[in-house]
Amino acid sequence: MAAHNPDNQPPAMDYAEHEKTFSLFADLIKWGTALSLILLLLVGSIWGPLPWIFTLVVSALIVGVIAKFF
């Protein structure tokens, strides 16, 4: 059971640390997804018909869009 709270106040929490942790988590997800896409393009350009210049251009666009808008 929950502890009795006679003042009906929310528990004391470190919201600044929570926001910092969530920001780190969101950044890791964002850049991890971008890195996965870039690696997929690089593998495709090594073993497939995908040209290297296309891979480099799309990789630069992915990084640029994420850095500017997210």
Sequence and secondary structure as in RCSB ss.txt:
>XXXX:A:sequence
MAAHNPDNQPPAMDYAEHEKTFSLFADLIKWGTALSLILLLLVGSIWGPLPWIFTLVVSALIVGVIAKFF
>XXXX:A:secstr
     TT       HHHHHHHHHHHHHHHHHHHHHHHHHHHHHHHHHSS  HHHHHHHHHHHHHHHHHH 
